[in-house]
């Protein structure tokens, strides 16, 4: 009977060790996912900033185009 108890105890220790490894891996995965979420938020921020810059350049081009049209009219180039 003592051998059976020892065998069960050994199996329980192995299961516990396996569960501990799984928990450590899960913690690592959760941490890595957190880092990915932070990186994704940074990319979204950068993308939004680039869109803002693109819109600003578009406005500048429109203003330059209007000024060029006025200059062409004054010089009677149109």
Secondary structure as the mmCIF struct_conf table of DSSP 4:
data_model
#
loop_
_struct_conf.conf_type_id
_struct_conf.id
_struct_conf.beg_label_comp_id
_struct_conf.beg_label_asym_id
_struct_conf.beg_label_seq_id
_struct_conf.end_label_comp_id
_struct_conf.end_label_asym_id
_struct_conf.end_label_seq_id
HELX_RH_AL_P HELX_RH_AL_P1 UNK A 2 UNK A 74
TURN_TY1_P TURN_TY1_P1 UNK A 75 UNK A 76
#
